[in-house]
Amino acid sequence: MRSLLVYLKGYKKETALAPLFKMLEASFELLVPLVMAQIIDTGIGQGNRGFIFRMCLIMIMLGIIGLVCSITAQYFAAKAAVGFSAELKHSLFDHIQSLSFSEMDTIGTSTLITRMTSDVNQVQSGVNLVLRLFLRSPFIVLGAMVMAFTIDTKAAMVFVVTIPLLCVVVFGIMLISMPLYKKVQAGLDKILGITRENLTGARVVRAFNKEETEIRRFEEGNESLTKMQMFVGKISALMNPVTYIIINGAAIVLIWTGALRVDNGYITRGEVVALVNYMSQILVELIKLANLIITVTKAFACANRIEAVFDTKAGLVSPSKAEEEREENKKEKTEEKTKEAVCFDHVCLTYKNGGAEALTDIDFKVQKGQTVGIIGGTGSGKSSIVHLIPRFYDAVEGSIRINGIDVREYPLEELRAKIGMVMQKAVLFKGTVRENLLWGKEDATEEEMWHALEVSQAKEFVEAKEGGLDAGIAQGGKNLSGGQKQRLTIARALIRKPEILILDDSASALDFATDARLRKAIREMEEELTVFIVSQRASSIQYADFIIVMDDGRVAGIGTHEELLRDCGVYREIYDSQFKKEGRE
């Protein structure tokens, strides 16, 4: 939690003023029992109505001033807490964006969503309550005890016994419940994961008639979370009855002691009432403190989970500014001289916690303007190869060079600006066709957009839509077919005019004719594109300059379509499974 307090730096004034005004409110509140004692002893005791009226006016004034102070404190506390939350969310989102796919895979998407939303909101509530009550409640408790001593020392000894006893109960319950709240948040992660899976995979669930199974899985997880929350709730709920028993027991002792002291003439009846009022104030404040501690306990548990994300260091680090300047001239010269677009130099890749190598000794070179096909069975490492080019993952051995420069020497922004990447899963964002294309190039003109749509074979269906470029797209592109989504994502990659275009099985939903027209249009582009086509279809890559055949993370063969048919058994098997042998012959 301490490391997160840095996000309150911009709200130093609010952080100081909120507790200050709460302390002022508490000070006026501590004066009320003394005024009440004066009303009873002097006003009522002597039948002085004027004095009673004046004291009542003083009490009203104390109440109004206290209310103003309370509202002001509330304003400053809310402003600081919301500002803190906003800064924290921005910083957390930036940090998550800096993480590589390896770290995201390890932490988990559902966990990151929970920590960005529920956990941050819980910490925000904790900060708000701390600013309002953390100083006020202890101040009232200790202040009430001090004021009790100013009235009568012997009667005030009840406070000396009661307050430590209450502290033991409150902090004891806090220490027990804090680790349990961490488990509750972890259970919430699990429920969120199940919910997210069912929402994103709703069609698959229905297609396989698994609604009942998924409902049962959700209910089991939800029931487990509910039981855990009820258990923690029961422990936390002990606080109120236990504190009430202690406080009411103390009040009984106080009234009994006060009665004896009044009989002996040491204190007045008004002072006994004041002592009871102070005890009541302690009761109210300790209940507030108990609720504060429950909220703060949750906030601490959530803060630790957020800190765990911040403690996850980004596996991919861009070169520093000094390194960039030092290498800039060297890069320009190297890039001008080399005809080599991409070079894999004995590359090995192991995913985090993955055990065995995903890629082993990958070694090939691609010249500028060449088209490379990558094919292989499921899980053979096709996507892993192309994910190394934009540094979504880093190789554990060997190196990947672009234009003769190791990818680790490029700033990530510069490296990825050279690459147009179209993922296996077509992801579109809620908005319009235009807004989605502008992801590729922020200042793209309409002419550039239509050209990218024409090359990607998406122009025809976009023109047919009402609004054209301004036609609406639902979240995830749910109002488009699979082929339309894929063509729009290809257009989004093409509009930035990259040096390297990577199509990671991104034409799988296209028919053979559209796929062929797409590849022809890309070949005829004016820009000298280096193209990587990852595909399950032999027909999509057979006209590539050369083809890389993958088998279980290793290169099974490299060559043209004809060479591989002749020399590579793995490629021949894939090809024969897709085309009738007699037809080929």
ZABA-32192 format. One record per residue (C-alpha): residue in one letter; y, z, x. Coordinates in steps of 0.05 Angstrom, whole numbers, plus 5000, padded with zeros to 4 digits. Layout:
N
aYZX;...
# end
This chain:
585
m500050005000;r504850175056;s504749465084;l506749195016;l512949615012;v516449105057;y517548704994;l522249244968;k527049125027;g531348664985;y532049214933;k534249804976;k540149974930;e535849974867;t530250364902;a535250904921;l539250924856;a533350954808;p530651624833;l537751884844;f539651794771;k532952084750;m534452704793;l541252754759;e537852724691;a532853254714;s538653704738;f542053684670;e535253814636;l534254444678;l540954714652;v538854674578;p534455314577;l540255714608;v544955464553;m539655654501;a539156354531;q546756434525;i546556204452;i541156714435;d543857304475;t551357214466;g552356754406;i546756994359;g546357704388;q553857824378;g554657384317;n559756944354;r559656284316;g565155964358;f561056104421;i554855804388;f558855174369;r561655094440;m554755184471;c551754674422;l557154174443;i555254304516;m547954174499;i549753524465;m553953314525;l548153484572;g543553064528;i548252454527;i549452484602;g541952554613;l540551944568;v545651514605;c542651724672;s535651584646;i537450874621;t541050724686;a535050964726;q530450544681;y534649924694;f534550004770;a527150174772;a525349574729;k529649104771;a526549354836;a519349334809;v519948634779;g523548374842;f518148694885;s512648364843;a515947684847;e516747724923;l509547964930;k506847404887;h510646874925;s508347154992;l501147224968;f501046514941;d503946255007;h498646635046;i493046365002;q495745665012;s495245775088;l487945965084;s482745445101;f477145255054;s472545735093;e476646345076;m477546135003;d470046024997;t468646715026;i473647094982;g472246704918;t476846354870;s476046854813;t477747434860;l484047084884;i486246964812;t485147694794;r489047934855;m494747444841;t495447674769;s492248324746;d492548694813;v499848504826;n501848714756;q498349384765;v502049494831;q508649304796;s507349844743;g505850344798;v512350194834;n516350244769;l513350924751;v513951194822;l521351034825;r522451374758;l517751974760;f515252094831;l521352514850;r523452724780;s516953074759;p516053494822;f523453644821;i522953914749;v516654314766;l519554634828;g526554684797;a523755044736;m520155544782;v526555664822;m530655754758;a525256234732;f526256654796;t533756684783;i532256984715;d526757494734;t522557534797;k516457884767;a515957444706;a516656834751;m510357014790;v506556694732;f509556034756;v507256154827;v500056214804;t500255664751;i503455094792;p498355084851;l492655134801;l495254534764;c496154154829;v488854274847;v486553994780;v491253384782;f489953174854;g482553334849;i481652854791;m485852344828;l481352364890;i475152284846;s477851714804;m481051284859;p474550984887;l471950894816;y477950464798;k476350014857;k469549894826;v472849754759;q477149214791;a471048904824;g467648894756;l473748544728;d473048014783;k465947884760;i467947814687;l473647344706;g468746924747;i464046854687;t469846684641;r472646164689;e465745844697;n464845794621;l471745514609;t471344984664;g464044824648;a464444854572;r461844144564;v455944274610;v454244924573;r454144564506;a450443964534;f444744414555;n445244844493;k446445474536;e451745794492;e447346384474;t445246494546;e452546484570;i454846944514;r449247424532;r451147394607;f458447524590;e456648104543;e452148424597;g457748384648;n462948624598;e458549204576;s457549414648;l465149394659;t466349774594;k461550324614;m464850394682;q471750404651;m469550924600;f466551354655;v472951334695;g477051434631;k473052064614;i474452354683;s481852184678;a481952444606;l479953134632;m486853204661;n490553314596;p486053844564;v485254224629;t492654234643;y494054444570;i489155024577;i492455254642;i499555174616;n498255514549;g494556084584;a500456154630;a505256154570;i501256714537;v501557124601;l508956964608;i510657184536;w506557824544;t509957984611;g516757794583;a515858254523;l514358844569;r520358674612;v524858634550;d522359304525;n524059614593;g530859294592;y529958844653;i531158184618;t533957954551;r530557594494;g534456954510;e531856974581;v524657024556;v525956404513;a528856054575;l522656234615;v518155954560;n522455314559;y521655244633;m514155314625;s514254784570;q518254324616;i513054414670;l507554234619;v511153594598;e512653384669;l505553524693;i502853084637;k507652544659;l505552664731;a498252624711;n499451944677;l503451734738;i497751924784;i492751534742;t497250914746;v498751024820;t491251104833;k489950424800;a495950134838;f493350384904;a486450094890;c489649424871;a494449454931;n488549534978;r485248924948;i491648524957;e492248765029;a485148535041;v487447825024;f493447885070;d488848155125;t484647525119;k487547115175;a488246365167;g482746025206;l487145405215;v493345515256;s498744985268;p501644925338;s507945335351;k514845005354;a514945035430;e508144695434;e510444165384;e516543995426;r512543985490;e507243525461;e511943075421;n513342555475;k506142565498;k503742435427;e508441845417;k506041515481;t498741645465;e499241395394;e502640755416;k497440595469;t491040765432;k487640295383;e483040855363;a484641135294;v479341685290;c474341945341;f468842455330;d466742725398;h459943085393;v462343495333;c458444075303;l460344465241;t457645125213;y460445395148;k462446125146;n456346555129;g452545895124;g447146035175;a444645355199;e449244805222;a452044345168;l453543795219;t450243695287;d452643255344;i456742765304;d459442235352;f463041585332;k469641205339;v473640825287;q478840305307;k485340225269;g484639805206;q477039885202;t473240085140;v467640585150;g462240725099;i458641395098;i452141455059;g446341945055;g442442395009;t445342994972;g447243545021;s446643085082;g453743245106;k457742645082;s463543035053;s463343535111;i465042965159;v471242735121;h473543445108;l474143545183;i479242975190;p485043325153;r482744005181;f480244305116;y475044605163;d475044655239;a469244415282;v465544965319;e463844485376;g466743825399;s473343525377;i476343045326;r481942595350;i486842185309;n490641655348;g487841965412;i490642665396;d486243255378;v487443455306;r488644175328;e494943945366;y498143665303;p502344105257;l498244125192;e503943815152;e504543225200;l496943135204;r495943125129;a501942665119;k497842135157;i491942205110;g490842015037;m485042425011;v481542314945;m476542864931;q469742814896;k472543174836;a478542824806;v483943354795;l490143194755;f495743664734;k498843774667;g505043334659;t505942574660;v503042004700;r509541964738;e509442704756;n502342654781;l503942054824;l510042414854;w505142914884;g503442354933;k510642184949;e516442584921;d521542024927;a517041444903;t520440894864;e517740594800;e516039964838;e511840364888;m508340724830;w506440084795;h504039774860;a499640384874;l496940354802;e495539604810;v491639704874;s487640284845;q486039864783;a489640364738;k495639934719;e492339634657;f490640284622;v497240614641;e501140034612;a496940094548;k498840824539;e504941004499;g510541174548;g507240824608;l508941244669;d511541784623;a505041834584;g502642554579;i496642814618;a493043444595;q491143994644;g485543734688;g486443044658;k482143224598;n485242674555;l482842144604;s475941864619;g472441994685;g474041304712;q481341354691;k482142024726;q478941744790;r483541134790;l489741564781;t487742024838;i486641414882;a493641154863;r496541844880;a493441784950;l495641054960;i502841164940;r504241575003;k502140965046;p497541365092;e494841135159;i487841385139;l485041345068;i479041765051;l475241624987;d470142184981;d465441904928;s471641804886;a469341154852;s462841424824;a465241364752;l467540644760;d463240054740;f460939584795;a466139044778;t472039534779;d469439854843;a469039164876;r476138984854;l478739654880;r475639554949;k478238834952;a485339064933;i485239604987;r482939095039;e488638625020;m494039155026;e499638995076;e498939675110;e493639705165;l489440235131;t483540585164;v478840725106;f473041205099;i468741085038;v463741635022;s458941384969;q451941444940;r452040704925;a449840224979;s453739664943;s460340054953;i459740065028;q455439465048;y461539055067;a464639595111;d465839455185;f460339955200;i456340465162;i454441175182;v447841415152;m447242165146;d440742565141;d440643325140;g447143405179;r445442885232;v447042155242;a440841765224;g443941095241;i450540725253;g451539985245;t452939425196;h449139335130;e444438815160;e443139215224;l441539845185;l436939485137;r433139245198;d433239865242;c434540495198;g428940745153;v433441245116;y438540705097;r433040215078;e429940735032;i436740864998;y438040124990;d431139974963;s431740544912;q438040214884;f436139474888;k429539164871;k425938964934;e423938284908;g431138154887;r433438274959;e428037834986;
# end
